[in-house]
């Protein structure tokens, strides 16, 4: 019988359960240190498991997954929502680290998940920079909103306004520094440099947005279809229709990469206002009764499809290939 391993990831520790002959071993805990990563790898190499499953929990899984993968072990990193659904199917009411590790080992046995491939270190660095830019842009937006609120009051203490302005200027400096670092990494590789140029050909996609988008998509396998990439971003529509009593409208799953959705939001908003093709598509959806946010998310999904095609075919972004001329006629 094959051996399967489940690992429940935490910030400081992780729990491991080995499943063989449909029986689980005693839970064993390890620290999130290089020493314990190597210790587990040596132990599992002796067992030769068919699959090791862990969840993509924040960033905490990455170092362990890389260590196990580098040792020649078969690792699968799964979406936490996929595991939650599996746990619900198993009618698991309790939730502890040990129980989760055992369920992950059973998941490895029952579901035969796709094996994980370790990313290139340079690509990881680019993703980390892109995500930091993403976070800082969010903080800057929040700071600008706070500044607007402060300025809206006549009696606001001036030093508070000055402090907010100073904070925004500092965020600008940090964002620019990180952007330059990312562009330097991208330009060091000819293929990435071309991808950056192709994306910035789109209306609404500036350097910051292009860096954040490339940083997330660069780690995906090239064989993925556009529908799978939309699902990765959480821009796929989830239907909830069953029998005669439930007929709810479809909603975005939001089960995917929140960083990618955030990176696409402002480009889509800009395109919906300034790109003739995207604008016609957006307005046609509004005319059909869609809410503004629903229409904007549809533009995001369309743009992501075009971006993925650009990356795969190494061609500049062209919105005329994404949006039908019929939308322009309908809005004329």
RAQUIJO-V104109 format. One record per residue. RES is the residue in one small letter. SS is DSSP state (A for helix, B for strand, O for the rest). PHI is phi in whole degrees, 0 to 359 (999 if undefined). PSI is psi in whole degrees, -180 to 180 (999 if undefined). Layout:
res: <RES:RES>
ss: <SS:SS>
phi: <PHI:PHI>
psi: <PSI:PSI>
This chain:
res: <x:x:x:x:x:x:x:x:x:x:x:x:x:x:x:x:x:x:x:x:x:x:x:x:x:x:x:x:x:x:x:x:x:x:x:x:x:x:x:x:x:x:x:x:x:x:x:x:x:x:x:x:x:x:x:x:x:x:x:x:x:x:x:x:x:x:x:x:x:x:x:x:x:x:x:x:x:x:x:x:x:x:x:x:x:x:x:x:x:x:x:x:x:x:x:x:x:x:x:x:x:x:x:x:x:x:x:x:x:x:x:x:x:x:x:x:x:x:x:x:x:x:x:x:x:x:x:x:x:x:x:x:x:x:x:x:x:x:x:x:x:x:x:x:x:x:x:x:x:x:x:x:x:x:x:x:x:x:x:x:x:x:x:x:x:x:x:x:x:x:x:x:x:x:x:x:x:x:x:x:x:x:x:x:x:x:x:x:x:x:x:x:x:x:x:x:x:x:x:x:x:x:x:x:x:x:x:x:x:x:x:x:x:x:x:x:x:x:x:x:x:x:x:x:x:x:x:x:x:x:x:x:x:x:x:x:x:x:x:x:x:x:x:x:x:x:x:x:x:x:x:x:x:x:x:x:x:x:x:x:x:x:x:x:x:x:x:x:x:x:x:x:x:x:x:x:x:x:x:x:x:x:x:x:x:x:x:x:x:x:x:x:x:x:x:x:x:x:x:x:x:x:x:x:x:x:x:x:x:x:x:x:x:x:x:x:x:x:x:x:x:x:x:x:x:x:x:x:x:x:x:x>
ss: <O:O:B:B:B:B:B:B:B:O:O:O:B:B:B:B:B:B:B:B:O:O:B:B:O:O:O:B:B:B:B:O:O:A:A:A:A:A:A:A:A:A:A:A:A:A:A:O:O:O:B:B:B:B:B:O:O:O:O:O:O:A:A:A:A:A:A:A:A:A:O:O:O:O:B:B:B:B:O:A:A:A:A:A:A:A:A:A:A:O:O:O:O:O:O:O:A:A:A:A:A:A:A:A:A:A:A:A:A:A:A:O:O:O:O:O:O:O:O:O:A:A:A:A:A:A:A:A:A:A:A:A:A:A:A:A:A:A:A:A:A:A:A:A:A:A:A:A:A:A:A:O:O:O:O:O:O:A:A:A:A:A:A:A:A:A:A:A:A:A:A:A:A:A:A:A:A:A:A:A:A:A:A:A:A:A:A:O:O:A:A:A:A:A:A:A:A:A:A:O:O:O:O:O:O:O:A:A:A:A:A:A:A:A:A:A:A:O:O:O:O:O:O:O:O:A:A:A:A:A:A:A:A:O:O:O:B:B:B:B:B:B:O:O:O:B:B:B:B:B:B:B:O:O:O:O:O:A:A:A:A:A:A:A:A:A:A:A:A:A:A:A:A:A:O:A:A:A:A:A:A:A:A:A:A:A:A:O:O:O:O:A:A:A:A:A:A:A:A:A:A:A:A:A:A:A:A:A:A:A:A:A:A:O:O:O:O:O:A:A:A:O:O:O:A:A:A:A:A:A:A:O>
phi: <999:284:252:231:231:245:233:265:268:231:292:247:222:214:253:235:232:257:246:217:55:63:236:265:281:292:293:238:258:230:272:279:228:305:297:287:300:291:299:293:300:295:294:287:299:288:274:51:290:288:198:243:247:217:273:279:270:54:252:287:281:297:299:293:299:296:297:292:296:294:277:93:271:270:244:236:249:249:291:305:293:298:291:299:295:296:297:294:297:278:57:274:272:272:220:227:300:294:296:298:297:294:294:294:296:291:302:301:285:278:260:41:292:293:287:272:245:293:284:291:304:295:293:296:299:295:296:297:294:301:289:293:301:303:294:292:297:296:294:295:299:297:295:294:295:297:298:299:295:295:288:287:259:291:267:297:295:305:303:293:296:298:295:294:297:297:296:295:297:294:296:301:296:295:296:296:298:293:299:297:298:295:297:297:295:295:288:288:239:302:296:292:299:292:297:298:295:295:287:287:286:280:292:101:257:268:298:302:296:298:297:295:290:299:301:273:279:296:272:277:298:292:282:295:275:299:295:289:292:298:294:300:276:76:259:277:268:255:272:228:228:205:63:256:266:240:211:276:293:293:228:297:290:53:266:253:281:292:297:291:298:296:294:272:297:293:302:293:296:294:295:295:258:238:268:304:289:294:296:296:297:299:293:295:290:298:296:276:99:286:286:301:292:297:296:294:295:294:295:302:294:298:297:297:300:293:296:296:296:300:294:282:259:57:232:296:296:225:293:294:275:261:248:287:294:298:293:296:294:293:264:291>
psi: <145:159:140:149:134:135:120:120:135:173:-37:-25:169:147:142:133:132:129:122:137:39:19:139:144:174:142:133:133:141:157:152:69:153:-35:-46:-30:-45:-37:-44:-40:-43:-39:-45:-29:-32:-29:-23:62:150:-29:140:122:136:159:153:75:101:-129:-3:-20:-23:-50:-41:-44:-42:-43:-45:-42:-41:-24:-3:12:154:113:139:129:118:159:130:-33:-35:-42:-38:-41:-38:-43:-38:-40:-33:0:42:109:-32:153:107:167:-40:-42:-43:-41:-41:-41:-36:-37:-40:-36:-44:-37:-44:-37:-12:64:158:142:145:143:127:134:162:141:-39:-38:-38:-42:-42:-40:-42:-41:-45:-40:-34:-41:-43:-47:-42:-37:-39:-42:-38:-41:-43:-42:-39:-37:-41:-41:-43:-41:-41:-41:-19:-17:130:-29:9:134:121:-42:-28:-41:-43:-40:-42:-40:-41:-40:-40:-41:-40:-40:-38:-44:-44:-43:-44:-40:-46:-39:-43:-39:-45:-44:-36:-43:-42:-44:-16:-16:121:-42:-42:-39:-39:-38:-40:-44:-40:-40:-40:-4:-14:143:125:-14:106:-173:-48:-49:-42:-42:-46:-38:-48:-40:-32:-38:-21:-24:-5:147:140:-21:-6:144:163:-34:-36:-35:-38:-39:-38:-36:-8:22:11:153:130:120:147:81:124:126:-150:-13:-18:117:64:152:152:146:157:140:-36:28:1:-146:108:-30:-40:-40:-42:-41:-27:-17:-54:-41:-40:-40:-42:-42:-38:-20:-27:-21:121:-38:-48:-37:-43:-42:-46:-48:-34:-35:-39:-42:-27:3:4:149:159:-42:-36:-44:-40:-39:-33:-38:-41:-45:-41:-45:-39:-39:-45:-39:-44:-39:-39:-45:-37:-36:-6:50:154:149:130:105:-22:-21:-11:-37:136:146:-21:-31:-39:-41:-39:-30:-2:999>
